Amino acid sequence: MPVEQPRPSQRWPWWPLLPLYPYGRRRTLVRTLIPAQVWSFEQLQGIFHVAVPIRMTVLRLREGLLLYAPVPPTGEVLEELRALERRYGPVLTIVLPTSSGLEHKLPVPAMARAFPSAEVWVSPQQWSFPLKLPLPWLGFPRSRTRVLLEDGLPHGDELSWHPLGPLDLGTGTFLEVACLHRASGALLVTDALVAIAPEPPQLFEADPTPLLFHGRERGDQPLIDTPEHRRIGWWRTVLFASYLRPGSLEVAGLMEVLSQALKPGLRRPGTYFGLYPFRWSPGWEEEFKALLSPRGEPRLQVAPVLERLVFPRCREALLTWLESLAALQQQLRWLVPAHYEAPVACSGDDLLALARSIRDRPWAASEGSWAYLAGIDRTLVRWGVVPSEPGA
């Protein structure tokens, strides 16, 4: 009998620095987004069972590969990258395209160590909290780390780079740098733009537990794996990730939560020992459908949590960025965000339409689904944590 080869490791030893689900074990799904041009390396990330995909995008350049927004470089990730290297050339460049996304920043030093010949490029205005530390102290290689825009731009004959910001957030700066891969027409962005699909991502097929956890109505119900429970769980997960506390959500009382947690069969870590403090109001589905297009398909949008907590007083800077990206009309064909759906068909006209819709509708609302986020924003402004009139 043939000997089964050991599977590459999914272990991520640095997870305690940012203790997000699924903690020390990170499964990775590798997908080809554009044949022989663009690949997606996807992992789950979240708080408890509110988990959504996070993506590293790999671009093929003429002489090798570029990694945009790295994910934790587990053995599984490195094995897949080595396979691409054998076919298309070495990893030349590793890019951290955001100044504020800790989930994107933390994997970069480990990825840089895995590819000691690659240049590391970071967005300007990097910061750390609670202490502002220089990048080498955070593990970035001193001799081969460059700053986008300040030290030039990598592969300028094959890529174009488009910064959003810097925007003053008080404790730090928001800045992300989009990248257009001219050969494929793919525009890579980090957090500012997303498109949400109505069906659960393929990444959950390996372990649907987070979806089944939220696909219940009560804490004493078992986790039952059906397509309907997965879909319900996905919709509710997206609402959590989008609004933190959606308008259709109620929090059950402590006694109700504890009484339901006592049911046998649920007292295990995978179900958080039966603790399930959520109650969903009738009609909650409409809250999710508002994130889709009128035809129920993914639509290009600014993530609600960013609109209300990062951009509430920076709409003009966002609109200017969208309009500058729309000027890439002749080259732009796809959008590849670091979260949710990808690739998304995208044109300059689509970006201009998004800019018009942002101008025409109330921005950073405070009612309904937005109420909880608005309360956080008002508190941060009142305490002076974020400026009431941020500079751009």
N, C-alpha and C positions, 0 to 999 in steps of 0.2 A: 504493500500500500504506500502511496506517496505520503511523504511527511508534510503535514500542514505547516506552512511558514508562519512564524509569529507576526502578529499584526503590529504596525508601528505604534509607538506610544502616543496616547492622547493626554499625557500628563502635562500640567502647567504649574510648575513649582512656585511661581511668583504670585499666585492668586491672592495670598493674604494682604498684599499691598493694595489691592482693590477687590475686596471680597464679594464678587458678583457671582450669581448662579451662572453656570453649573460648577463654580469653584475650581477644584484642582483637576477636573477631567473635562477636556474640551474636544468634543467631536467636531470634525471638519468636513464639510461638503464642498467638493470642487466641481465647478460647472464651467463649461465653455460658453461664454456669452457671445462672442463673435469668432468664428472658426479661425484658428491660427493667428489671432490678433489679441483677444481680450479674454481673461479668465477671472472667475470669482471664487474666492476662498471664504466660506461662510461658517461662522460659529454662532452658537446661542449666547446671549448675554442678558442679564436682568437682575431684578431684586426678587428673591424667593422664586415663585413660579410665574412672575410677570417677565417673560423672556421673549426677546425678538432677535432676529438675525443681525449680526454685525459682519461687515464685508471688507476684505482686502481685495483690491483689484490689481491684477497683474497685466502689464502691457508688454507686448512684443515690440522691441525697437530693432533697428537694422543690425546692431551688433550685440544684442542681448536683451535683458528683461529689466523692467522697472516695477517696484512694489509700491503701491499707493495705499496709505492708511493700513499699516500692518496689523494683523491679528496675532495672538500668542503663538510663537513658533514651536508648536509641539513636534514630536517626532513624525507624526502623520503629515503635518504641514511641510516639514523639511523634505520628506521623501517625495512628496508631490512636486515641490519646487525643483528638486534635483532632476526629476524626470523632465520637466520643462527645460531646464538648463541643458540637458543632453541633446535636446532637439533644437533649441532656439538660441543657445548661447548663455553666458553667465549672467547672474544678477548683477547689474551695473549700478543701480540706484535704488535707494530706499527713501521714501518721502513721507514725512509727517506733515499733513496739509492743514492742520488746525493748531491754534495756540491754546485752546481751552479744553479740548476733549481728552480727559485723562484715560478713558478706555482706549483711545487711539495712541496716546503717548506712551503708556506703560510698556507695550510690547516692543517698542523700537530698539532699545538697547540690546535686548536679547536677540532680535532679528539681526542687528548689526554684527553681533559676535558670531552668528552663524554664517555670515558672508563677509569675511574680513577684508575683502578687496572692494566691496561696494562703497560708493559715496553715500553719505546720509545728508539729506536736505530737509530742513525744518522750516515751518512758516515763521515769519517774524513775530516779535512780542511774546515769546514763550514765557510762561510764569508757573510758579509752583506755590502751594499753600500748605501749611501756614507760613512757611519760610520761603523767601525767594532765593533759590539756589542756582548756581551756574550749571549749565547743561552737563559738563563732565562729571559733576557730583551726582547727577541723576543717571549716570551710566552711558551717556552719549560719548562716542569716541572723539577725543579732542582733535586728533590730526585729520580726520576725514568728515567732520560735520560742517555743513555750510548752511547759510540762511537764505531762503528764497528771496529774490528781489534785491536784498542788500549785498549778497555775494554773487549775483548773477542768477541765471536760470539754467537748469540742466536740459540738454537735448533740445535747444531752441529751434533747430531745423525740423524737428519731428513733433514737437509739442508746443502749445501755447498755454500761458499761465494767467489766471484771472482772480485777483484777490477781492474778497468781501471784507471790508474793515480796513484798519482796526477800529473797533467799537469799544468804548470805555464801559466796563461792567462794574466798576468800583473796586472789587477785590482783584480783578484781573482784566484781561483784554480778550474780546472775541475777534478772531480773525481766521478765516479759512480760505484756502487757495484752490480754486477749481483748475482742472487740467484738461485740455482738449488734445486728444490723440488724433492727429490729422489723418493717419492711414486708415483708421476704422470709422472716424466720425463720432467717436465716443467721448462725451464730456463727463469727466469724473468729478463728483462733488462729495462732500463729507456729510454734514448734518443739515445744511440749510434747506435742501429740497428733498422730498420723498414722494413716493407713489405707493399706495397700499392696495394689495390684492384682496379680493373677497375670500379666497381660499387659503388655508394654511400653507406656508412655504414647505418645500420638499425637505428642508432640514429637519423638520419635526418627525419625519417618518422613522428615524432611528430611535427616537424616544418621545412619544406624544404625551408623557406625563404632565407637563405644564398645561397643555390644552385640556386634558381630561380633568385636571384639578379645577379649572375654572368653568368647565362645561356642566357643572352641577348647580342645583338650586339651593341645596342645604349641605351643611358639613357632615351630616350622618349618612349621606348617599355615597355608595361606592364609586370608584373610578371605572367607568364602563367605556370601552374603546369602540366607538362607532363613528362613521363619517359625520353624523350630525353633532355628536358631542365634541369632536375635534373642531368643527366649524364654529360652534357656539363659543368654545374656549378661545379660539383665535380672535373672534370679534371682541370678546371681553378683554383679552390681553391687549389688543390694540387700543381700546378705550382707556385702559389703565396707563399705557405708555404715552398716549396722546394728551391726556388731561389730568393724570395722577389720581384724581378722584372725580370720575365722570358724574354728570348731573343725575343720571338714572341709578346711581349706586347709593345704597344705605348701608351703614355699619351696624351689625347686629349687637345686641347687648351682651355683656360678659357672661351672664348666667346662661343665656341661650347658646352661646358659642361653646361653653364648657360642657353643657349637657349633651350637645351633639357630638362632641369630641370623645365621649366615653364609649361610643359604639365599637364593638370588637371588629378587628380587621382594618381599622384605620389608624391604629397606634403605631405608625412607622414613619421614618424620616421623609419618605417620598410623598407622604400626604401631610407633612408637618404635624404629625401626631393627631390628626383629626381637627385641627384648628382651622376654621373657615368662617371668617367674620363678615361675609358679604351677603347682601340681599339686593336683587336687581328688580327695579320697578317695571311694571308692564310697559311695553313699548320701547324698551331699551335698545331694541334692534335699529330703530330709526336714528338713534344717535350715531351708531356705526355707519349706517348707510350714507349719512351726511358727509363722510370722508371719501366716498366714492363718486364717480361721475354719475350723471342722471341715468345712464344705461347700466349702472352697477359695475363699472370697470375701474381699474386704477386710474387716478388722475394726478397730475402734477400739482404739488402744493407745498406750502411751508408747513413744517410740522407744528401743530398747535402749541406744544410746550415751548418751542423756540419763539413762536410769534408772541406769546404772552409773557415769557420770562427773559428773553434775550433781545428781541426786536421791538418791544412795545413802543419805544420812543425813537426807533431807528428806521422807520419805514422808508424814508427817502434814500438812505444808503442802500437798502435792499433793492429798491426799485432801480436805482442807478446801475447796480450790479446785474440785475436781470436784463436790463436794456443793453448793457455792454455785451452780455453773452448772446443776446439775440442777433447782434451784429455779425456773429459767426455763421450766419444762415447758410452760406454756400458749402460749409464744411461739416456742419452739425447734423447728425442723424440719430444719435442715441444719448440718453442720460443714464449714468451709472452712479447712484448714490451709495453711501456706505451702510445704509440701513434699508430694510424692506425690499420692495420689488426692483429687479434689474435684469436685463436692460429695459428701459422704457423708451419707446419711440418718441423722439423729441426734435422739434425744428425751432428756428428763430421765431416763427409765428406763434408757436405754442408758448414760448417764454414771454412774448409781448402780450399774448392773451392773459397769461397769469398776472403780469404786471398791471394790466387794465383792471382785472377783477379785484386786485388788491386796492387799487385806487378808488374803485367804485363802491366797495363794501365797507362797513364799519371795521376798523382795524383793532386788534387786541381787545376784543369784547370782554365784558365783565359779568355777563348774565348767562344763565343756563349752564351748558357744559363747561364754560370758561370760568365759572364763579370761584372755584377752588384755586386755580392758577392766579386769578386776579387778586385774591386775598393774599397769596404769597408775595406777589409783586408789590402790593401796597405796603405790606409789612417791611419788606426789604428797603423800600424807599423811605419809609418813616424812620427806620433805624439807621439810615445813612449807609447801608451796606452797598446799595447801588445808587447811582446818581439819578436825580429827577430829570436832568437834561444832559445825557451823555454826549461827549464830544465824539466826532467821527473824523 
